[in-house]
Amino acid sequence: MIYILAALLPPRGLLLNGQPFSAIFNLVLIVPCLLLGLIFPLLWLVPSLHAIVAVHMRREDRKHREIVDAIEKHGPPPWFLR
């Protein structure tokens, strides 16, 4: 659901995902992309793509952090060879 919101309303999707600096950057990015998008229409997709990539990276970082915390708490899995 957050990916759809990031694609349709990029700054709001980033804010709801807990990324205020990315949301501000996205707002700044929207202005030139809309103006230059009149000449190159593909530029209209840049703010949405930025938001989708930022949301994905944040979610992957959370998953990685959870795995690292679990390993620190319980130790490595038994099949892990050192």
TINU-820970 format. One record per residue: x negated, y, z of N, C-alpha, C in turn. Coordinates in steps of 0.05 Angstrom, whole numbers. Layout:
! TINU-820970
<nu:X&nv:Y&nw:Z&cau:X&cav:Y&caw:Z&cu:X&cv:Y&cw:Z>
...
//
This chain:
! TINU-820970
<nu:-16&nv:-24&nw:0&cau:0&cav:0&caw:0&cu:-17&cv:25&cw:0>
<nu:-39&nv:25&nw:15&cau:-57&cav:48&caw:16&cu:-70&cv:54&cw:-11>
<nu:-74&nv:32&nw:-27&cau:-85&cav:36&caw:-54&cu:-66&cv:51&cw:-72>
<nu:-40&nv:45&nw:-70&cau:-20&cav:58&caw:-87&cu:-19&cv:88&cw:-79>
<nu:-19&nv:93&nw:-53&cau:-19&cav:120&caw:-43&cu:-44&cv:135&cw:-52>
<nu:-67&nv:122&nw:-51&cau:-92&cav:134&caw:-60&cu:-91&cv:140&cw:-90>
<nu:-78&nv:124&nw:-105&cau:-76&cav:128&caw:-134&cu:-57&cv:151&cw:-141>
<nu:-35&nv:153&nw:-127&cau:-14&cav:172&caw:-134&cu:-19&cv:199&cw:-120>
<nu:-27&nv:199&nw:-95&cau:-32&cav:223&caw:-79&cu:-60&cv:220&cw:-66>
<nu:-81&nv:224&nw:-81&cau:-108&cav:218&caw:-71&cu:-115&cv:231&cw:-44>
<nu:-112&nv:257&nw:-41&cau:-120&cav:269&caw:-15&cu:-104&cv:257&cw:9>
<nu:-78&nv:253&nw:5&cau:-62&cav:243&caw:27&cu:-70&cv:214&cw:33>
<nu:-76&nv:198&nw:13&cau:-84&cav:171&caw:17&cu:-110&cv:169&cw:33>
<nu:-129&nv:188&nw:27&cau:-154&cav:188&caw:41&cu:-150&cv:197&cw:70>
<nu:-133&nv:217&nw:74&cau:-128&cav:226&caw:101&cu:-115&cv:204&cw:118>
<nu:-96&nv:189&nw:107&cau:-83&cav:168&caw:122&cu:-102&cv:144&cw:127>
<nu:-123&nv:142&nw:111&cau:-143&cav:121&caw:114&cu:-165&cv:130&cw:134>
<nu:-163&nv:155&nw:144&cau:-183&cav:164&caw:164&cu:-208&cv:175&cw:151>
<nu:-206&nv:188&nw:128&cau:-229&cav:199&caw:114&cu:-224&cv:228&cw:107>
<nu:-226&nv:246&nw:127&cau:-219&cav:274&caw:122&cu:-239&cv:288&cw:103>
<nu:-265&nv:282&nw:105&cau:-285&cav:295&caw:88&cu:-281&cv:286&cw:59>
<nu:-275&nv:261&nw:55&cau:-269&cav:252&caw:28&cu:-244&cv:265&cw:17>
<nu:-224&nv:269&nw:34&cau:-200&cav:283&caw:25&cu:-205&cv:311&cw:16>
<nu:-222&nv:325&nw:31&cau:-229&cav:353&caw:24&cu:-245&cv:353&cw:-2>
<nu:-264&nv:334&nw:-5&cau:-279&cav:332&caw:-30&cu:-261&cv:326&cw:-53>
<nu:-241&nv:309&nw:-48&cau:-222&cav:302&caw:-69&cu:-205&cv:326&cw:-77>
<nu:-197&nv:343&nw:-58&cau:-182&cav:367&caw:-65&cu:-199&cv:386&cw:-82>
<nu:-225&nv:388&nw:-75&cau:-243&cav:405&caw:-91&cu:-247&cv:393&cw:-119>
<nu:-247&nv:367&nw:-120&cau:-251&cav:353&caw:-146&cu:-227&cv:355&cw:-164>
<nu:-203&nv:358&nw:-153&cau:-179&cav:359&caw:-168&cu:-178&cv:384&cw:-186>
<nu:-187&nv:407&nw:-176&cau:-185&cav:432&caw:-191&cu:-200&cv:431&cw:-218>
<nu:-226&nv:424&nw:-218&cau:-240&cav:424&caw:-244&cu:-230&cv:401&cw:-262>
<nu:-222&nv:379&nw:-250&cau:-212&cav:357&caw:-266&cu:-185&cv:364&cw:-280>
<nu:-168&nv:379&nw:-266&cau:-143&cav:387&caw:-279&cu:-149&cv:408&cw:-301>
<nu:-167&nv:426&nw:-296&cau:-173&cav:446&caw:-317&cu:-187&cv:434&cw:-341>
<nu:-207&nv:418&nw:-336&cau:-221&cav:405&caw:-358&cu:-206&cv:382&cw:-370>
<nu:-186&nv:373&nw:-355&cau:-169&cav:352&caw:-365&cu:-151&cv:360&cw:-389>
<nu:-148&nv:386&nw:-392&cau:-134&cav:396&caw:-415&cu:-149&cv:390&cw:-441>
<nu:-176&nv:389&nw:-439&cau:-193&cav:382&caw:-462&cu:-198&cv:352&cw:-463>
<nu:-205&nv:341&nw:-440&cau:-211&cav:312&caw:-438&cu:-191&cv:299&cw:-419>
<nu:-169&nv:289&nw:-429&cau:-148&cav:279&caw:-411&cu:-156&cv:257&cw:-392>
<nu:-177&nv:242&nw:-398&cau:-186&cav:221&caw:-380&cu:-196&cv:232&cw:-353>
<nu:-204&nv:257&nw:-353&cau:-213&cav:269&caw:-328&cu:-191&cv:271&cw:-306>
<nu:-166&nv:269&nw:-315&cau:-144&cav:270&caw:-295&cu:-145&cv:245&cw:-277>
<nu:-158&nv:224&nw:-286&cau:-159&cav:200&caw:-270&cu:-182&cv:200&cw:-249>
<nu:-201&nv:218&nw:-251&cau:-224&cav:219&caw:-234&cu:-217&cv:221&cw:-204>
<nu:-200&nv:240&nw:-196&cau:-193&cav:242&caw:-168&cu:-180&cv:216&cw:-157>
<nu:-163&nv:204&nw:-173&cau:-150&cav:179&caw:-164&cu:-171&cv:157&cw:-162>
<nu:-188&nv:155&nw:-181&cau:-209&cav:134&caw:-180&cu:-227&cv:138&cw:-156>
<nu:-234&nv:163&nw:-150&cau:-251&cav:169&caw:-127&cu:-237&cv:160&cw:-102>
<nu:-211&nv:165&nw:-99&cau:-196&cav:158&caw:-75&cu:-195&cv:128&cw:-72>
<nu:-190&nv:113&nw:-94&cau:-188&cav:84&caw:-93&cu:-214&cv:72&cw:-85>
<nu:-236&nv:82&nw:-97&cau:-263&cav:71&caw:-90&cu:-269&cv:77&cw:-61>
<nu:-263&nv:101&nw:-51&cau:-269&cav:109&caw:-24&cu:-253&cv:92&cw:-4>
<nu:-228&nv:87&nw:-10&cau:-211&cav:70&caw:7&cu:-222&cv:41&cw:8>
<nu:-229&nv:31&nw:-15&cau:-240&cav:4&caw:-17&cu:-266&cv:1&cw:-1>
<nu:-284&nv:21&nw:-4&cau:-309&cav:20&caw:11&cu:-305&cv:21&cw:41>
<nu:-286&nv:37&nw:50&cau:-280&cav:40&caw:78&cu:-269&cv:14&cw:89>
<nu:-251&nv:1&nw:74&cau:-240&cav:-25&caw:83&cu:-261&cv:-47&cw:84>
<nu:-279&nv:-47&nw:64&cau:-300&cav:-67&caw:64&cu:-319&cv:-62&cw:88>
<nu:-324&nv:-37&nw:94&cau:-341&cav:-30&caw:117&cu:-329&cv:-40&cw:143>
<nu:-303&nv:-37&nw:145&cau:-289&cav:-46&caw:169&cu:-291&cv:-77&cw:172>
<nu:-287&nv:-91&nw:150&cau:-290&cav:-120&caw:150&cu:-318&cv:-129&cw:158>
<nu:-338&nv:-115&nw:147&cau:-366&cav:-122&caw:153&cu:-371&cv:-117&cw:182>
<nu:-362&nv:-94&nw:193&cau:-366&cav:-88&caw:221&cu:-353&cv:-109&cw:239>
<nu:-329&nv:-118&nw:232&cau:-316&cav:-139&caw:248&cu:-332&cv:-165&cw:248>
<nu:-343&nv:-172&nw:226&cau:-360&cav:-197&caw:224&cu:-385&cv:-194&cw:241>
<nu:-398&nv:-171&nw:239&cau:-422&cav:-167&caw:254&cu:-416&cv:-167&cw:284>
<nu:-394&nv:-154&nw:292&cau:-387&cav:-154&caw:321&cu:-381&cv:-182&cw:330>
<nu:-368&nv:-199&nw:314&cau:-362&cav:-226&caw:322&cu:-388&cv:-243&cw:324>
<nu:-407&nv:-238&nw:306&cau:-432&cav:-253&caw:308&cu:-448&cv:-244&cw:333>
<nu:-448&nv:-218&nw:339&cau:-462&cav:-209&caw:363&cu:-449&cv:-219&cw:388>
<nu:-423&nv:-222&nw:388&cau:-408&cav:-231&caw:412&cu:-411&cv:-262&cw:416>
<nu:-408&nv:-277&nw:394&cau:-407&cav:-306&caw:397&cu:-431&cv:-320&cw:386>
<nu:-449&nv:-306&nw:374&cau:-473&cav:-319&caw:362&cu:-468&cv:-327&cw:333>
<nu:-489&nv:-335&nw:319&cau:-485&cav:-343&caw:291&cu:-470&cv:-369&cw:289>
<nu:-458&nv:-375&nw:266&cau:-443&cav:-400&caw:263&cu:-462&cv:-424&cw:265>
<nu:-452&nv:-447&nw:272&cau:-470&cav:-470&caw:276&cu:-484&cv:-479&cw:251>
<nu:-473&nv:-474&nw:227&cau:-486&cav:-483&caw:203&cu:-508&cv:-464&cw:193>
<nu:-511&nv:-441&nw:207&cau:-531&cav:-421&caw:199&cu:-559&cv:-430&cw:206>
<nu:-576&nv:-432&nw:186&cau:-604&cav:-441&caw:190&cu:-622&cv:-417&cw:192>
<nu:-639&nv:-417&nw:211&cau:-657&cav:-394&caw:214&cu:-684&cv:-399&cw:201>
//
